[in-house]
Amino acid sequence: MELERETTDVLQRLVRFNTVNPPGNERDAIKYLAGYVSDAGLEAELLAATDERPNLVATLTGDADGPTLVYLGHVDTVLADPSEWKHDPWSGDLADGFLWGRGSLDMKSQVAAEAVAAATLARDGWRPARGTLKLVFVADEETGGDVGARWLCEQHPDKVRCDLLLNEGGGEVFEYGGRRRYGVCCAEKGIFRFKLTAIGAAGHASLPRTGDNALLKLAPALAKIAAAGPSFELTEGPAALLQGLGLDPADPAAALRQIGATAPELLVMVEPMLGVTLAPTMAHASDKINVIPSRAYLKVDCRVPPGLGEDAARRRIAEVLGDDADRYEIEWTEQVIGNQSPV
């Protein structure tokens, strides 16, 4: 119970730091964590590309040489609109058996748990028998890690080099087939975000037929993306998931039907793992209400199975848009092939 109370307190404090990224402003949250773990006996070091966005590397060295284990977490969050929340997203309120706040799931809760676990051990005099325990709490995970994990690995590799690393994403518990299961994350989907642009001709909105409205040309693309069924391009990790559930990875469509019949709540998690996904998230057209736009674009968050690249993304775009694909310009805004480890 004491661990639970301390972890809850640390999480509440973290939630109350508004670290929505962009812009991030993670400094106060990181400085709080640095003080908390250093007071317990860990050696804390702040490393920063910019003053307002430092990263924390906290170390507990063992009595003999051995492997390095890293607990990795980030303190920045996605945005939050208070009008859409029952409780203020930066309140850290305790209500109805939950702790409310942006980041309480992704991923300040895990950061708090890791910090409290390491601090408690250090206070009690524990040290690794061999090797080193490190806490690496970073900025800028939500927008690519340019001043966070990626920057640390590029600029200070010796500070974060490790043999074992635990991060968010694996270990979620779920039930299937009457048994409790725990996910093991051995791969991540790649990111192939793109901008899809329609071209028209400008005109005045009071005379709609004087222009060729580019915004209207996006409607078929949106409709087709909304209506698209699942995509199947299995790589080793997703195939192992189906096999682990007792399903046939050679027939992913049948596997999804079986999951839908027995545990439909799992579909939202499993289906996106099996192929390329397209999620339109941003749109822009005219800058003035009375001007018919000559250009309009969608920004689409495209995720690709681990190990696959641009070719897989293009196949899915062509499959979904069909004959309309040639009507649009496609510009890649971010391309990252998903990492994977042997199952």
Buried (B, 14 or more C-beta within 10 A) or exposed (E): EEEEEBBBEBBBBBBBBBBBBEEBBBBBBBBBBBEBBBEBBBEBBBBBBEEBBBBBBBBBBBEEEEEBBBBBBBBBBEEBEEEEBEBBBBBBBEEEEEBBBBBBEBBBBBBBBBBBBBBBBBEEEBBBEEBBBBBBBBBBBBBBBEBBBBBBEEEBEEBBEBEEEBBBEEEEEBEBEEEEBEBBBBBBBBBBBBBBBBBBEBBEBEEEEEBBBBBBBBEBBBEBBEEBEBBBBBBBBBBBBBBBBEBEBEEBEEBBEBBBEEBEEBBEEBBBBBBBBBEBEEBBBBEEEEBBBBBBBBBBBBBBBBBBBBEBBBBBBEBBBEEBBEBBEBEEEEBBBBEBEEE
